[in-house]
Amino acid sequence: DFATPRAVLTGHDYEITCAAICAELGLVISGSKEGPCLIHSMNGDLLRTLEGPERLQDPESCLRPKLIQASREGHCVIYYENGLFCVFSVNGRLQATMETDDKIR
């Protein structure tokens, strides 16, 4: 048997830097080098775009996501290169932010 892709996810203009799968909710969350994070269904449908707070205020500033984690309760935590943590709901609403000077891996 040959494995075939279940879906092809589209929407990013640049290379993917991080991704998370939440099987309980049927979601795939991905972040790209020069763009926002996207939420797709497991079938490949683009559902939401997650815009960080700096991007909302200044479209020229670009938040670069490094790490993403999703919970079965419907929260998504994204860590950006500049030390910013953001928590989003699966509906795309920004819930909280926090900045840190620590190096997160």
N, C-alpha and C positions, 0 to 999 in steps of 0.2 A: 504494500500500500504506500502511496505517496501522499504526504501531507500537503494540503492546500490551504491558502489563507482563508480565514473566516470572513475577513473584511479588509478593505483598504481605507485607511483613514487619511483624509486630505484636509488642507486648510492652512498649514504652516508654509511660510515663504522661505524659511531658513532651516538649517539642520536641527534635528531634535536633540536636546541636551539632557532631558529627563522625562520619565513617564511612570505612571502608576496605574494599576488595574484594580478596580473594586468590583470583584465578582458578585458580591452580595447585592449591589445596586445595578450591576450591568453597565459600568462606566469605565472608560479609559480616559485618563487625564494626562496631557503631554505639554511640555514646554519647549520652545525653540530658542535658538541662540539670539536672535534679534527681534523676538516678538512675544506676544502674549501666550498664556497657557490656554489650551482648548479642552473642552469636555466633549467626548464622543460617546455614543452608545456602542455596545459591543457589535452592533450591526453595521457600524460605520457612519451613522448619522451625526453631523455636527450639531450639538445641543446648545453650548454656551461658550463664551469667551470670557476669561478671567483677566480683568485689567487691574494691575496694581495701582496704589494711590498716586505715585509719582507720574505715572503715565496718564492718569485722569487730569492732573493739573497741568502737565507740560507734555504734549505729544512728542516733542523732540527727545525727551529723556527716555531711555529704554531700560527697563528692568530685565535682567538676564536670569532666568530661573536655573537653579543648580539642582535642587532636590524637591521632590513632590511626594506627599503621602496622603492617601485618602482613607477615611474611616467608614465603617458600615453604617454609622449614624448620619452620614451625609455631610461631613466636613472635609475640607481639603486644606492641608497645610503646605505652603510653598515657601522655600528658602531661596532668596535671590543673592546674586554675587556681591551686592553691596552691603550685606549683613542684615537685610530686611526679611522678617518673617511675616507672612500674611495668612490669615485663616479666612476661607471662603465657604459659603454654603454651596450645595450642589446646584442651587438656583442662580449662582453667579454673584451673589451679594457678598461684599467684603464685610466680614464680621469683626476682625481685630487685626492690629499690626503691632510689631515690636522690632526694635533695632538692637543689634548686638555687635560688639567689636571682636567677639570670639570667632575663631576659625571653626566652622562646622563641616563635618565630613559625614 
